[in-house]
């Protein structure tokens, strides 16, 4: 539990948003569960989900800093640009 609090404090300092960090922590928790389940089923590691979620949040924040609206930034993430 302490590592969740520590990670949450680090992400809050990076993103300056409680909601974004909460989404990130929840997605990482689900990614860890999915990784163990995938490892159990296939025998291969699936840690790409955790890396991708961090990059998507960072990409959306960059687009917002460049002047795009929230919806436009999310469309960029959805399209995979």
Backbone as ProteinMPNN parsed JSONL, in Angstrom:
{"seq_chain_A": "XXXXXXXXXXXXXXXXXXXXXXXXXXXXXXXXXXXXXXXXXXXXXXXXXXXXXXXXXXXXXXXXXXXXXXXXXXXXXXXXX", "coords_chain_A": {"N_chain_A": [[0.818, -1.189, 0.0], [1.995, 1.186, 0.673], [3.695, 1.676, -1.478], [1.868, 2.408, -3.462], [0.953, 4.884, -2.519], [3.342, 6.317, -2.537], [3.978, 6.218, -5.299], [1.744, 7.587, -6.247], [2.155, 10.17, -5.184], [4.45, 10.892, -6.588], [3.479, 10.891, -9.247], [1.509, 12.886, -9.041], [3.107, 15.123, -8.645], [4.327, 15.176, -11.14], [2.211, 15.448, -13.055], [0.417, 17.297, -12.029], [-2.268, 16.893, -11.366], [-4.953, 15.416, -9.76], [-6.932, 13.664, -10.733], [-5.876, 12.633, -13.175], [-3.682, 11.245, -12.189], [-4.947, 9.393, -10.554], [-6.351, 7.875, -12.459], [-4.157, 6.851, -13.823], [-2.879, 5.31, -11.806], [-4.916, 3.424, -11.303], [-5.076, 2.221, -13.846], [-2.538, 1.128, -14.024], [-2.638, -0.72, -11.934], [-4.619, -2.471, -12.865], [-3.256, -3.277, -15.15], [-1.125, -4.669, -14.057], [-2.482, -6.822, -12.874], [-3.579, -7.93, -15.213], [-1.197, -8.572, -16.514], [-0.123, -10.588, -14.874], [-2.148, -12.487, -15.198], [-2.03, -12.894, -17.979], [0.591, -13.827, -18.131], [0.327, -16.176, -16.73], [-1.404, -17.578, -18.438], [-0.178, -17.525, -21.049], [2.577, -17.55, -20.679], [4.234, -15.476, -21.354], [5.514, -12.115, -20.969], [3.588, -9.14, -20.421], [4.042, -6.34, -20.161], [3.756, -4.084, -21.644], [1.384, -2.626, -21.596], [1.361, -1.0, -19.298], [3.459, 0.794, -19.854], [2.439, 1.991, -22.153], [0.149, 3.334, -21.201], [1.205, 5.369, -19.599], [2.627, 6.83, -21.521], [0.509, 7.67, -23.173], [-0.954, 9.438, -21.53], [0.992, 11.401, -21.109], [1.351, 12.258, -23.761], [-1.195, 13.332, -24.366], [-1.223, 15.443, -22.528], [0.864, 16.999, -23.579], [-0.267, 17.798, -26.018], [-2.379, 19.37, -25.035], [-0.875, 21.399, -23.854], [0.142, 22.552, -26.11], [-1.968, 23.967, -27.027], [-4.278, 22.732, -27.885], [-7.696, 21.681, -27.375], [-9.197, 19.756, -24.675], [-10.774, 17.667, -25.713], [-9.812, 17.516, -28.355], [-7.16, 16.768, -27.876], [-7.573, 14.248, -26.735], [-8.689, 12.96, -28.914], [-6.45, 12.774, -30.571], [-4.968, 10.929, -29.098], [-6.685, 8.711, -29.188], [-6.666, 8.163, -31.917], [-4.092, 7.426, -32.282], [-1.909, 9.01, -32.962]], "CA_chain_A": [[0.0, 0.0, 0.0], [2.887, 2.335, 0.734], [4.222, 1.967, -2.807], [0.834, 3.138, -4.195], [0.965, 6.265, -2.041], [4.574, 6.912, -3.032], [3.824, 6.415, -6.742], [0.74, 8.626, -6.443], [2.791, 11.459, -4.91], [5.36, 11.187, -7.703], [2.692, 11.231, -10.42], [0.873, 14.184, -8.809], [4.111, 16.159, -8.892], [4.601, 15.231, -12.575], [1.07, 15.831, -13.877], [-0.344, 18.365, -11.358], [-3.694, 16.585, -11.45], [-5.344, 14.254, -8.97], [-7.724, 12.745, -11.567], [-4.991, 11.93, -14.096], [-2.86, 10.284, -11.452], [-5.826, 8.317, -10.121], [-6.562, 7.033, -13.633], [-2.901, 6.157, -14.088], [-2.683, 4.287, -10.776], [-5.878, 2.358, -11.545], [-4.713, 1.479, -15.059], [-1.353, 0.322, -13.722], [-3.08, -1.839, -11.11], [-5.257, -3.421, -13.77], [-2.227, -3.815, -16.035], [-0.374, -5.679, -13.301], [-3.344, -7.994, -12.786], [-3.62, -8.51, -16.554], [0.107, -9.146, -16.814], [-0.028, -11.881, -14.196], [-3.08, -13.397, -15.847], [-1.442, -13.221, -19.278], [1.772, -14.645, -17.884], [-0.17, -17.488, -16.342], [-2.009, -18.245, -19.59], [0.706, -17.665, -22.209], [3.981, -17.702, -20.317], [4.981, -14.318, -21.855], [5.28, -10.884, -20.23], [2.721, -8.179, -21.103], [4.199, -5.058, -19.462], [3.587, -2.995, -22.592], [0.189, -1.855, -21.244], [1.742, 0.023, -18.322], [4.248, 1.805, -20.542], [1.585, 2.712, -23.092], [-0.752, 4.249, -20.489], [1.993, 6.545, -19.194], [2.916, 7.613, -22.725], [-0.716, 8.295, -23.663], [-1.26, 10.596, -20.679], [1.987, 12.421, -21.401], [1.061, 12.766, -25.097], [-2.384, 14.191, -24.267], [-0.809, 16.68, -21.836], [1.646, 17.803, -24.524], [-1.196, 18.424, -26.967], [-3.074, 20.436, -24.322], [0.08, 22.497, -23.687], [0.328, 23.183, -27.421], [-3.12, 24.791, -27.321], [-5.448, 21.951, -28.272], [-8.66, 21.468, -26.303], [-9.129, 18.419, -24.071], [-11.356, 16.713, -26.648], [-8.889, 17.345, -29.478], [-6.001, 15.996, -27.398], [-8.006, 12.857, -26.578], [-8.843, 12.385, -30.258], [-5.118, 12.404, -31.023], [-4.601, 9.692, -28.392], [-7.524, 7.627, -29.712], [-6.243, 7.851, -33.285], [-2.76, 6.844, -32.223], [-0.869, 9.889, -33.497]], "C_chain_A": [[0.865, 1.257, 0.0], [3.44, 2.689, -0.648], [3.179, 2.677, -3.677], [0.822, 4.611, -3.794], [2.196, 6.992, -2.566], [4.475, 7.186, -4.537], [2.824, 7.529, -7.023], [1.337, 10.014, -6.206], [3.729, 11.855, -6.048], [4.567, 11.623, -8.93], [1.959, 12.562, -10.246], [1.871, 15.298, -9.059], [4.437, 16.274, -10.379], [3.451, 15.836, -13.367], [0.216, 16.946, -13.271], [-1.847, 18.146, -11.44], [-3.985, 15.315, -10.664], [-6.055, 13.218, -9.832], [-6.814, 11.962, -12.51], [-4.142, 10.897, -13.368], [-3.7, 9.124, -10.934], [-6.096, 7.352, -11.268], [-5.309, 6.225, -13.926], [-2.653, 5.042, -13.074], [-3.648, 3.122, -10.992], [-5.518, 1.545, -12.786], [-3.468, 0.625, -14.826], [-1.704, -0.888, -12.868], [-3.742, -2.907, -11.975], [-4.25, -4.04, -14.73], [-1.404, -4.887, -15.334], [-1.18, -6.965, -13.171], [-3.416, -8.71, -14.14], [-2.314, -9.154, -16.95], [0.263, -10.5, -16.148], [-0.953, -12.913, -14.825], [-2.543, -13.831, -17.215], [-0.205, -14.086, -19.146], [1.376, -16.067, -17.508], [-0.692, -18.269, -17.55], [-0.983, -18.527, -20.685], [2.163, -17.931, -21.86], [4.853, -16.553, -20.804], [4.606, -13.073, -21.056], [4.473, -9.9, -21.067], [2.833, -6.795, -20.475], [4.067, -3.859, -20.389], [2.409, -2.094, -22.236], [0.546, -0.731, -20.278], [2.534, 1.142, -18.988], [3.378, 2.649, -21.461], [0.672, 3.691, -22.374], [-0.021, 5.51, -20.045], [2.267, 7.433, -20.399], [1.672, 8.306, -23.265], [-1.089, 9.516, -22.833], [-0.283, 11.729, -20.957], [1.73, 13.06, -22.767], [-0.141, 13.704, -25.075], [-2.046, 15.502, -23.564], [0.016, 17.577, -22.746], [0.735, 18.519, -25.508], [-1.977, 19.558, -26.299], [-2.156, 21.636, -24.122], [0.329, 23.228, -24.988], [-0.888, 23.981, -27.847], [-4.347, 24.039, -27.792], [-6.408, 21.833, -27.084], [-8.515, 20.043, -25.77], [-9.65, 17.359, -25.039], [-10.437, 16.458, -27.841], [-7.681, 16.522, -29.071], [-6.363, 14.523, -27.232], [-8.242, 12.191, -27.928], [-7.501, 11.978, -30.833], [-4.688, 11.085, -30.384], [-5.386, 8.517, -28.947], [-7.076, 7.201, -31.093], [-4.852, 7.242, -33.323], [-1.671, 7.702, -32.837], [0.228, 10.083, -32.501]], "O_chain_A": [[0.504, 2.269, -0.602], [3.633, 3.865, -0.957], [3.549, 3.469, -4.544], [0.694, 5.486, -4.65], [2.109, 8.144, -2.99], [4.847, 8.266, -4.996], [3.028, 8.33, -7.936], [1.047, 10.942, -6.961], [3.79, 13.025, -6.426], [4.923, 12.603, -9.584], [1.801, 13.298, -11.219], [1.511, 16.325, -9.633], [4.791, 17.358, -10.843], [3.681, 16.653, -14.259], [-0.642, 17.49, -13.965], [-2.612, 19.102, -11.568], [-3.355, 14.278, -10.871], [-5.813, 12.021, -9.682], [-6.964, 10.747, -12.634], [-3.914, 9.8, -13.879], [-3.222, 7.991, -10.879], [-6.074, 6.137, -11.07], [-5.395, 5.038, -14.243], [-2.257, 3.94, -13.455], [-3.253, 1.962, -10.879], [-5.639, 0.32, -12.782], [-3.356, -0.474, -15.368], [-1.136, -1.964, -13.053], [-3.461, -4.097, -11.833], [-4.379, -5.211, -15.087], [-1.03, -5.891, -15.941], [-0.645, -8.061, -13.335], [-3.326, -9.936, -14.208], [-2.307, -10.171, -17.644], [0.725, -11.455, -16.773], [-0.585, -14.079, -14.967], [-2.6, -15.011, -17.559], [0.021, -14.98, -19.961], [2.015, -17.034, -17.922], [-0.453, -19.47, -17.672], [-0.92, -19.645, -21.198], [2.903, -18.484, -22.674], [6.077, -16.621, -20.693], [3.498, -12.987, -20.525], [4.65, -9.828, -22.283], [1.814, -6.134, -20.275], [4.252, -2.723, -19.951], [2.438, -0.904, -22.547], [0.066, 0.391, -20.441], [2.298, 2.318, -18.709], [3.547, 3.866, -21.545], [0.436, 4.785, -22.886], [-0.58, 6.605, -20.111], [2.153, 8.655, -20.308], [1.768, 9.425, -23.769], [-1.501, 10.533, -23.391], [-0.685, 12.89, -21.034], [1.874, 14.273, -22.916], [-0.107, 14.764, -25.701], [-2.531, 16.56, -23.964], [-0.12, 18.799, -22.689], [0.931, 19.698, -25.803], [-2.214, 20.593, -26.921], [-2.609, 22.778, -24.21], [0.691, 24.404, -24.977], [-0.87, 24.611, -28.904], [-5.371, 24.661, -28.074], [-5.984, 21.88, -25.929], [-7.797, 19.226, -26.347], [-9.057, 16.29, -25.177], [-10.297, 15.319, -28.287], [-7.223, 15.67, -29.833], [-5.56, 13.646, -27.55], [-8.021, 10.989, -28.074], [-7.404, 10.954, -31.509], [-4.111, 10.226, -31.051], [-4.826, 7.441, -29.157], [-7.099, 6.014, -31.415], [-4.483, 6.604, -34.309], [-0.614, 7.187, -33.201], [1.193, 10.796, -32.777]]}, "name": "protein", "num_of_chains": 1, "seq": "XXXXXXXXXXXXXXXXXXXXXXXXXXXXXXXXXXXXXXXXXXXXXXXXXXXXXXXXXXXXXXXXXXXXXXXXXXXXXXXXX"}
